[in-house]
């Protein structure tokens, strides 16, 4: 078990916090990072791993919501575009501009030129921060993206948004890590089973659900932040908290397959039912989706109908050597979008028209704040909004104006790359690698990458590629084991990295160094963790044959 996690659990038992954040998805992670960065004493818990629900099943996009122009939610689009720009400025190594290449079928509800004008308006609403849109003729589409079928295409347009270079869960965890660096006491696999008010404090009864045999214990905090994502309503029921806002749910899935185009752009279509449909680069693979299906519960799975919808739509729209079949699917992502509603019975809401806006609702009498809805693009605003609300509830923030987010400043970055050049680190980059080692380490670890250079200086073997096909060095595995609260193998393969999303299980089993990585992570438990993971993980095709459906890759949060 992670020594850091054990130490943090001891601190959670002993200390009284200004704020306890319950839920470690994107909303909880930025709340903890913002509050800790501004000087509050913060605790953070999640009943599964950090980012183990909706936050590990997104499209890996930071976009301004161009589709909301159709419903004339101009204020929301403007806000999301500004939020996207803010993310790109704050995290230039991670959140990067990417072109969206949209094809329009004959008979679509709007002509290509009208949609192009919409893309221009979208660009203006984003303050011209990205490259200009352009109108696409059939000839231009054929030249730029021959993989796109032109049978029923009349034209298209191209515009820019942003994407996450690494996976969404890794992006979320870096906020958790930032919070820890600022003094936050964080622990995963800690379930809040009860909550009560006692004097001026909240007392949360929690249970370690990591598999360790341990009695329940209590955490005390003046203020509570409910950041449980799709489970926010359930947590409020447990705590006897009544709110104006509630959630309804829309299920989205993605299928990950071998790369369908060498071009680093997002292919955008309108699916048979008229909704947006994406083909998104994911390292050496391609992510296809998404669906938009109303569900009544956060507990979801990929069905045969979901899989058929995605595959049918992509096979109709791409020129491929052969159609993509279920057995070609490497991994699947499935999660719910928690959509916020207010003042209405959720069952009577037209959920199709709901956008991904968020709401922060504070009960100042009981010192509890609940976060509803939202999307990754707007996460920095959520962090700031939570900090202001908590301060209004009486929590003193010693540094209220401090900027709590962003990559290290330019001088730190230049120092790092100067040292990496002096060590000739990039000469060790393998021929098939997607980027130089120095760039990858900086993006993943920021300031801590300097410490990794020191480890490599002291022992050059630390720069050895440990896991074949995965672009992970030995020094990274040791860093992850020490600092990233890995409890089981899935935490690393699915959330601290995207290895399980881009490597088939057969290759993963055979990957050189993965067993050694297990020994670094788990010591004497290494073989047991290996067997537990590979005993539970099956390829999507095998799962569908066995039981007709694929369980969600996202455990409950």
C-alpha positions, 0 to 999 in steps of 0.5 A: 500500500502507498506509504503516502496514503497510509500517512495521510489516513493517519492525518485524516484521523487526527486533524480538524480541517477547514474544509473536507472535500468529498469526491475526487473527480474534476470538481473535487480536485480543483476545489481542493487545489484552489482551497489548499493553494489559497491557504486553507487546511483541506482534506480530500477523500473519494470512495474509489480512486480519484477520477474513477467515474465521469472524469475518466470517461470524457472525450479528452476535449476542452471545448467551448460548446459549439453545439450550444449555438444551435440552442442560442445559449450564447452566454454559456458558449462565451463563458466556455470559450473563455474557460478553454482559452484560460486552460490553454494558457495555463497548461500549454504542455497539456491542453493544446489546440486541435483542428475539428474537421466537420463533414456535412451530409446532403439534406442536413438541417443547415447548409455548409456555408451557414455552419461555417458562419456559425464557426466564425461566430464561435471563433469571435466568441472565443476572442480569436484565440485559435486559428481561423475556421475555414470552409471545406469543399468536397475536393478539399475534404478528399485532399486533406482527409481521404479517409472520409467517405464523400458519397453523401457529403456536400462540404464541410468546415474546419474550426479549432478547440482544444484537447488533452495531450494525456488522458482526462484522469491524469489531468484530474490527478495532477490537480489532486497532486497540486493540492497535496503539494499545497498541504491538502491531506488526500486519500482515495478508497475512503467511503463517507458512510455517514455525515452529521453536524456536531456543534460548529463542525461536520463529523464524517464517518468514513470507511477504508474500502481499499481492502485493508482491514481497518475500523471506521473512523471520523473526520472533522471539518468546519465546512463540507464540499460535496463534489461527488459528481453523479452521486452528489444527490445521494450524498446530500440525502445521507447528510440530510441536506436539501438543495434546489438543484438535482441531477439527471443523467445522460450516458456517453460511451467511446470505443478505442480502436487502431488509428484510422487516420495519421492526421492529428485532428478531430473528425466531426460528423453528425450521426444518424440521429443528428447529434455530434459524433467524433473521431478523436486522436488518442496517442497511437489509437483513435477514440470514437463516440459518443452516444447520448442516452438518458439513463436513470442511474449513474451505474451504467455499462456499454450495451450491444446497442451502444456498440452497434450505434458507434460502429455503424455510424463510423463505418458509414462515414469512413473509407477503411480497408474493412469495416471496424468490427466489435473484435477490433475494439481495444477498450471502451469508456462509459460514463454519465454526464450529470446534468443539472436541473433546478426547481423541477421534478427531474423526470419532467425535464426535457433532458435533451436540451440540457447543457453542461453548465454547473451550479454551486449551491451553498447552505450557509446555515450548515456550512455545506456546499454542493457542486452540480453538473459542469464539464472539464473545460470550466474546471478552473472557474469551478475552483475559484467559485468554490473558494469564494463560496467557502470564504463567504461561509467563514473559512479564512483563506490566508492568500485569497488572491493567489493563482492556484493553477497553471504550469510552473513559471518559465524560469523553472521550465527553462532550468529543467530543459537546460538540464535535460539538454546537458544530460542528453536525455532525449538521445535515449528516446526510442525511434517509435516514441511519440515525443522526446523524453524531456517533453513527456516528463515535463508535461506529466510531472511539472516541477517534479520532473527536476527531481526525476532528472536528479535520479537519472543523474545518480543512476542512469538505469532510471532512464530505462524504458520499463514498460514496452509500448507504454513510454514509461521509464523506470524513474516514472514508475518509482515516482508514481509508486511514491507520490501518486497514491496507487492502490491497485494496478488499475489505478496506474494502467487506467487513470495515472496513465492511459496504458489500458486504453491503448494496449490490448490485454494480450500485449499488456500481459506480455509487456516487458517490465509490467511485472517489475512495475507491480513489484515496485508498486505493491511489493509482496502483494505484486503477484496477487495484484497482477492476478486480480487485475488480469483475472477481472479484465477482459477484452470488449469482444470477449466480454460481449460474447460471455454476457452480451454487454461490457461493464463500465470501466468506471467504478463508482465514485 
